[in-house]
């Protein structure tokens, strides 16, 4: 089966056919760095990391670009509120984003352009649009894209421009010719960061930043553009119009959007008190648990965050790592030749990256591993690790996962090991009451013991 991807532009699945055979250029809209990343950002990070990993697993040479928006209204306002230079604010939260990404097992993109480093390319693109009659400078010093002159506007979001105009709102300080026109260049306000341009000092509009960075890194026509569903309109709609108008090329072949994140079946919102940063979640759960939870739903479906869902993810990973732990060391062993598990896994992933079905294959593989004779276990364990690794899962030491606390730390391991040693000594002396007392003491600390083959293993419940 060829790799089929749902294209948001055509609203149907089709085979991925790279522009350059064997190579894929992929651009994903990254974070606007003025605060810590939340679980909606976590989904974007993990989903497109999964996609990049699987494209590479499929033998494609992937050039993955994920940008950073390091200048916009929210950044300027937050820096002003804090009384600090905007560069200090963005630098701090870029470091935090990288730390959160690494914790979730997200591999760094091949390029991570920042808007402030590409102002020259942005100004050039705006100039091309003005000279081509697709943009105009307004009396207030802003430069706007002329939507009325772009016949295909609304194709991505499947909206009629006339219907959009009926519901459009124009701020009193804007000087647009059309309510749908969007800003490409903003005239500088007193004390705001600014750069020189043919229209006076100012700064880029948000939409033009991504068009300039993506075409700079991947060219005027590339394979995949991705991001959250919230960006489909107006951000990605505007990107298509301004990019195609400025370059005269097709811009992007396949648009991929991941679904929204809800919390206990409600929209995530600070006003509702159900807004969680990645760091807040990782205070209670190991990072791999959050990654597994995100991949347990199809990337295009809504993702419903809840404690119960995270607990289920932790229980699933515990089953996988327990099976790997019981299988023993696999270092140096050969991976089996292709089997039914590989065929089923690839079939699921080739069907628009169907990670729930792929995880079901891992679950079946784990059950087979638990039933297997000793001679078969190492091969099945290797297969489980191999397929899990395609999703960025099951690469830890089983002991590290099973003995780690909620956040993966294990500061009291020495204490637990000593209690296990004391219990084993009591059992050897047939002091069953003392052995039971120690087992109960460990159980109160949520430590479960497993006696097998003359050895006692422990894990957190």
Secondary structure, 3 states (H helix, E strand, C coil): CCCEEEECCCCEEEECCCCECCEEEEEECCCECCCCCEHHHHHHHHHHHHHHHHHHHCCCEEEEEECEECCCHHHHHHHHHHCCCHHHHHHHHHHHHHHHHHHCCCCCCCECCEHHHHHHHHHHHHHHHHHCCCEEECCCCCEEECHHHCCCCCCCCCCCHHHHHHHCCCCCCCCCCCCCCEEEEEECCCCCCCECCCCCCEEECHHHHHHHHHHHHHCCEEEEEEEEHHHHHHHHHHHHHHHHHHHCCCEEEEEEEECCEEECCEECCHHHCCCCEHHHHHCCCCHHHHHHHHHCCCCCCCEEECHHHHHHHHHHHHHHHHHHHHHCCCCCCCCCCCCHHHHHHHHHHHECCCHHHHHHHHHHHHHHHHHCCHHHHHHHHHHHHHHHHHCCCCCCCHHHHHHCCCCCCCCCHHHHHHHHHHHHHHHHCCCHHHHHHHHHHHHHCCEEEEEECCEEEEEEC
